[in-house]
């Protein structure tokens, strides 16, 4: 594989079949990956990288005095000189530190915010291509700006990747004056934009985009290159008047800064991204209706078994025989054993594994998936293999055409193609090993700017859901009477509606933020920190949400966060807790959960039986740890299997060009 000198000073292989810069998909044997994982976890916990960044950030801050007396034009003139130096010698440490000092000074003038030392540490680490763990509320948005500016000044296509369109637009708007100060263009990708608009935005020096939009646009480029993947064929197409690289959306995978990287790289990586086309099938609605009719007649455990941990239906032999008997009069596809059993399994999954209010909503007479990690509706996504259509038939809405796969890729494979990749999150140390072996990212933890003053009151375990909601209501009422703002975190839309109903029955007036109210998100969040405010929210109020405290709230004790159900990863629980106690402010967190919560029954059923008999504190604490660790282990296995499946399908789908 040929080597090229990257613009940022890295010697990396490129994909020979791609018209723009990107890396080949790396391969590694199991021994190397195992060693990388252990090395990554060890390096993240050693202090040497953090000490080095502390010293470099100190040298950046030492340049402040020399820059404060310069006017804006003089600062820009210095930037032009530095830009030429960096283009000649990308690894010039002194020039890089000079550039960061210039961006810091420009940020102070344009935004009225001068970056702290820890924020400069984070920015330097991002520029070097590292995974930065930075405590919630420490200013990750501003920390990414110097790294993006310096990379853009050096000519790299820069993508700042966030978890949704709202955060992309918010972050771009907040930081745009700094980019404009240096003459850089900034664009934001929105899900509603057409290809021509997207192409213009990607042509900007810095593009803010959600991970979902970014990856699907890449897949669209891959499809557009079919039949002209090789250089010779592309050049021939241009000479003969055909389309050339100019019709592609992206201009290269240069430098990516991924916000909430653990969510993108890990939580969402279990599901492959599939670009599909809709196939017409006039008989589809009747087919799914028949499958549901047969599935409703079947009984557990005689005909089928539900594997709740893996969310999978297992047909027993009695169930297969039952399906064959009931489907015999239907004829046609029902006579094919494999097709019949797959349809019945999908129907059983739709009936028993996927719930309205938790996994999906009915909006505008359509089934729309709810992201379990962000709590947001994903209107452009659908389940594959006919499951989505089966759920549509179950809910009595119009059955859409079955999807045919055009291209697919996982987040693991996509983001490894960037010439330089970096990420930031508030919860990354637990996954340092996986970041290293999957993305070649070294994790570094940046210290807090101010001491943490948040208090955690522990966990109260209730035997039943009914008792849990009663205790939540009691606690919220008591806090509200003292004037404290309260954020009640739930895992699903259904749970948020139930929590709101319980609070309303107590005479309280909660604001509800879930996938149904996402259009009102900014308004609800702006009031969530006011005195006496009560907010019930799904994970929408988790990552990236900054709740400003109202007047006098800090003196009362700050925002009080109540978690009502543990998530499958402790990192997501930490994200919810991180909505309070930000930047040294006071705050309180606690958990009020139930033994009937899905996490325990799905991932620790045997220990749950013991805890029901002996609900003592040590056992209840172990129950959460065991359930979450088993869930995380299962998800890690799923991610590895998805990546391996992508590789096996590479030849047949042929969306990334020749086999690498």
HELIX and SHEET records of a PDB file:
HELIX    1   1 UNK A   30  UNK A   45  1                                  16    
HELIX    2   2 UNK A   48  UNK A   62  1                                  15    
HELIX    3   3 UNK A   64  UNK A   68  1                                   5    
HELIX    4   4 UNK A   72  UNK A   88  1                                  17    
HELIX    5   5 UNK A   93  UNK A  111  1                                  19    
HELIX    6   6 UNK A  117  UNK A  128  1                                  12    
HELIX    7   7 UNK A  140  UNK A  153  1                                  14    
HELIX    8   8 UNK A  165  UNK A  181  1                                  17    
HELIX    9   9 UNK A  195  UNK A  202  1                                   8    
HELIX   10  10 UNK A  211  UNK A  224  1                                  14    
HELIX   11  11 UNK A  231  UNK A  239  1                                   9    
HELIX   12  12 UNK A  245  UNK A  247  5                                   3    
HELIX   13  13 UNK A  261  UNK A  265  1                                   5    
HELIX   14  14 UNK A  267  UNK A  270  5                                   4    
HELIX   15  15 UNK A  284  UNK A  297  1                                  14    
HELIX   16  16 UNK A  317  UNK A  327  1                                  11    
HELIX   17  17 UNK A  328  UNK A  330  5                                   3    
HELIX   18  18 UNK A  332  UNK A  335  5                                   4    
HELIX   19  19 UNK A  337  UNK A  352  1                                  16    
HELIX   20  20 UNK A  387  UNK A  395  1                                   9    
HELIX   21  21 UNK A  411  UNK A  415  1                                   5    
HELIX   22  22 UNK A  429  UNK A  431  5                                   3    
HELIX   23  23 UNK A  432  UNK A  439  1                                   8    
HELIX   24  24 UNK A  465  UNK A  481  1                                  17    
HELIX   25  25 UNK A  493  UNK A  505  1                                  13    
HELIX   26  26 UNK A  518  UNK A  520  5                                   3    
HELIX   27  27 UNK A  521  UNK A  527  1                                   7    
HELIX   28  28 UNK A  539  UNK A  541  5                                   3    
HELIX   29  29 UNK A  553  UNK A  556  1                                   4    
HELIX   30  30 UNK A  570  UNK A  577  1                                   8    
HELIX   31  31 UNK A  582  UNK A  584  5                                   3    
HELIX   32  32 UNK A  598  UNK A  603  1                                   6    
HELIX   33  33 UNK A  605  UNK A  613  1                                   9    
HELIX   34  34 UNK A  617  UNK A  653  1                                  37    
SHEET    1   A 2 UNK A   3  UNK A   5  0                                        
SHEET    2   A 2 UNK A  11  UNK A  13 -1                                        
SHEET    1   B 7 UNK A 186  UNK A 188  0                                        
SHEET    2   B 7 UNK A 206  UNK A 210  1                                        
SHEET    3   B 7 UNK A 158  UNK A 162  1                                        
SHEET    4   B 7 UNK A 255  UNK A 259  1                                        
SHEET    5   B 7 UNK A 420  UNK A 425  1                                        
SHEET    6   B 7 UNK A 131  UNK A 134  1                                        
SHEET    7   B 7 UNK A 443  UNK A 446  1                                        
SHEET    1   C 2 UNK A 273  UNK A 279  0                                        
SHEET    2   C 2 UNK A 402  UNK A 409 -1                                        
SHEET    1   D 2 UNK A 304  UNK A 307  0                                        
SHEET    2   D 2 UNK A 312  UNK A 315 -1                                        
SHEET    1   E 3 UNK A 360  UNK A 363  0                                        
SHEET    2   E 3 UNK A 366  UNK A 370 -1                                        
SHEET    3   E 3 UNK A 377  UNK A 378 -1                                        
SHEET    1   F 6 UNK A 453  UNK A 462  0                                        
SHEET    2   F 6 UNK A 586  UNK A 594  1                                        
SHEET    3   F 6 UNK A 559  UNK A 563  1                                        
SHEET    4   F 6 UNK A 486  UNK A 489  1                                        
SHEET    5   F 6 UNK A 534  UNK A 537  1                                        
SHEET    6   F 6 UNK A 511  UNK A 513  1                                        
END                                                                             
